[in-house]
Amino acid sequence: MACLEWDDHCTIGKIETLNPRSGGATSLLLYLKSLALKHDFLLFGNPVVYPPATSFPATSLLSQEELESWFARLGFLVHRRSKGVPDAWYPRPGD
């Protein structure tokens, strides 16, 4: 599941999966990246770990560091603002 806000860019508000580490969220981000490249828009989000609505074994969930690394491996630029909140964006070609 994903909560996406569309304007002249796409803000990724939340990504959740019922099967952590199964590849579903990666597939979603790869699809969004392909749309962003095809239609020339920016993808943006704040990769922050939050407690899930359902219970999962602690070993199946990503830590904050793993989440930020996951975004970076998928080609997103990850940066922490002065207050420590991470930003992640997939730049338009040439940005």
PyMOL commands that set and color helices and strands:
alter all, ss='L'
color gray80, all
select helices_A, chain A and resi 24-39+58-60+64-73
alter helices_A, ss='H'
color red, helices_A
select strands_A, chain A and resi 2-6+9-15+42-45+77-80+86-90
alter strands_A, ss='S'
color yellow, strands_A
deselect
rebuild
show_as cartoon
